[in-house]
Amino acid sequence: MNFGEAIEAMKNGKFVTRKGWNGKNMYLWYMPPATIKAEWCKEPHLKALADANGGEVECLGSIRMKTADNKVLTGWLASQTDMLSEDWEICEPSVGNIENKDDWNYKGFRYFHADVSPVSFEDGEVDGVDDDEDEPRIPCVDEDLRWRILIDMKDGKILNWKEGTTASVYYKVVDDGIYTLYDNDMNEKYSSEDYVPKIMAFDEDGFGYGDYMSLTIDEHGYIKGWPKKNIGWFIDDFVNG
């Protein structure tokens, strides 16, 4: 890929890297623009800016880099070599490198990763329109047409979601799914290759288990109706089920 294609891939929720980089495990991703409310802010100056602006502040989009020494650089700038290179490629980074900001967990579990292969992407809607089977528009689809989402179970936010996109999925995946729990530091704690767990199929009418994944996702990546108050029950069911 060239640099322009790499930028488009990041805007679509992908992680990218260059074959020519000497540092190991370096990659980039796009942090979309967002409206940040003052009560969400932990950094004092950002909170002060939001308070002074009526309780919220618009944050512009930026490109972030995971560096070779496991640091996160916000506002990465491309060199001439980066911009002119043709060795860009999409990558699947180790989720163990994702930055964590607090210590919420349930029995040591914090993040849930789902890796599934839907029978048909047309069974989902993106921004209110039926998705395309051959070129799905839903975020978090890789080149192998697998849907991979990473959820912060604290509040049901899909961390690799494309900001501004809404979606409703009802995917038949049967037993072609890999579901993994991680702790606060993104260390793998439990994994299962099985049918769809209850935590991936619920709505106001109850929840399902088995062949279908059913979720509704808002423009900020939050899963609607996420069972915050009884998330422990869903986790226990998944692990002990």
N, C-alpha and C positions, 0 to 999 in steps of 0.2 A: 504494500500500500504506500501511497505518497502521503505527504503531511496533511493535505486537504481531506483526504479520505479518513485519515486518523482522527481529525477533528470531528468529522461527521459521525464517526463510530462512537466517540466519547459523548457526543450530544445525544446519542441513542442509548446511552447507559452502559457502553462497553468500556473495558480497561484496555489500554494500548501500551506497547513497548517497542523498542528498536532492537533489532538483532545486533547492531553495531555498538551498542552501549557496553562498556567494559564492566561496569558494576553489576553485580548479580541481583536479581529480583527487583529491579527498578521498573516502575510502571507509572502511568498517568491515568487520571480520571477527571471527569467534569463535575464540578459542584454547581448546580443550577442556581439562578437567582431565586431569592425567597424573601418573604416578608417576615421579619423576626420581631416577635412581641417582647416587650421589656421583661415580662415575668419568666421568659425562657432563658434569659441571658445570665450566664455565670461570670463572664468577663466584665469587670466593673465599668470600664469605659464604654463598651458596647451598650450596656444597660443604660448608662447616662445619656447616650445619644438617642436611644429609643424613647426614654422618658421625656427628653427635651423635644421629641418629634411627635408628641401626642400618644405615646405608648407603644410605638412600633417603628421600625426602620427598614428600608429596602436595602437588601444586600445583593450586590451584583454577582453574576456568575464568575467562576474562576476555574483554572485548571490546577489540580493538585498532583504532586509527585510523591510516591513512596520511594525514598532514597535507598541506596545500597546499605546504609548503616541503620535502616529501620526507623528513619525519621520521616515526618510528613512536612513537605514544603508547599505552602499555599501561595498561588500566584506564580507558578512556574513559567519561565520565559524560554522560548526556543532559540537555539543558536542557528547560525546560517547553515551549518551542517545538518542540523535537525530538520530545518525547513525544506532543504533540497534533497534529502535522502528518500530512497524508495524502499527501505527495509522495515517500514512500520508494519506491525502485525497486532491483531487482537490477542489478548492473553487472558488466562483465568488465574488471577493471583491467589496466593494462599490467604484464606480468610483470617488466618492467624495474625496477619499484619494490620488488621483494621483497628483504627484508634478507638479507645473506649474512654468515656468521660465520667462515669460514676460507677457505683458498686452494687446497684440493684441486681438481685438474682433470686431464683427460687431453687433451693437445694443445690446451689452451685451452677444452675443453668441460666443462661441469659439470652443467647441468640439461637434462632432456628433457621436452618438452611434447607430449602426444598429444591430438588433437581429432578424435573419430570419431563416426559416426552408426551405432550398432548396428542391424542388421536387426530383432533382437528382444531386448528386455531379459529376456524369460523364459528365455533361454539362460544366465542368470547366477543365482547364489544370494547372498542377503544374510542374514547371521546364520543360515545353514544352511537357509533356506527359499527356494524359487523366487521370483524377483523378479516384480513386477507389470508387465505390458506397458504399460498405460495410465498408471499413476502409479508409475514406477520408484522404488524405495527406496534404490538404490545411491547413495552420495555422489558429488558432482561432476557431476551432470546439470543442464544449464541449461534455460531455458524452451523452447528449440528442440529439446529431447531429444537434445542432443549430449553425449557423455561427454568431459569435459576434465580431464585429470590432469597435474599438474606433479611430476616425479620428480627427486629429488636422486640423481644417478647414483653418488655416493660410496658410498651404502649402500642404495639402492633404496627410499627412503622417499617416499611420495606426500605432498607438503607440504600440499595442500588437502583431505586426507582427514578424515572425521568420526571423531574418537576413539571407540573402543569398538565400532566396526562391523567385522565380518569379511565378506569377499566372495570369491567364486570366479566368474570371468567366462570365457565362451567365446563371444565376440561375433563374428558374421560382419559384417565391415565392408568387405570387398573393397577397392576403391581409393578409398573415400570417407573418407580420413583425411588430416589435416595433421599432420606430425611436425616438430618444431623443436628444434634444439640452441641452448643459451645458454651464455655464459661465466659466470664467478663474479659479475660485476656485472649479470647478466641482460640482457646485450646479445645480440641475435640473431646467431648465427654461421652457421647452416645450416638450411635448411628444405626439406621435400619433401612433395608431395601425390601419394601413390602407394599401393601395396599395403602390407600390414602388415609392418614390418621385423622381423627376428629378435629384436631386443631386447624386443619386445612379445609374444612367443609362445615360451615355453620351459618345460620341466619336467624331472623326473628322467629322462624318456625321450628327451630331446633338445629340438630347437626346430623351429619351423615357419616358414613364410614365405609370405605371400600373402593369403588371404581372411580368416583368423581371428586374433583377438587372444585370447590365453590367459594369464591371470594369477590367482594366488591371493594375497589380501591379508589381513594379520592386523589385529588390533584397534587397532594403533598406526599403521597405514598402510604398513607395510613389506611389500614384495613378497617372498613366500617363494621361496627358492632364488636370490635375486638374484646374478648371477655377478660378485661383487666381484673375484675374482682374474683374470678374463679379460674384464673389461668393455671393455678397449681393443679387443679383437677385435670385439665387437659394434658399438662405435662406428665402427671402421674399415669394417666391412661395410656399415653404414648410409650412411656418407658416400661410400664408393667403390663400393658394391655394384653 
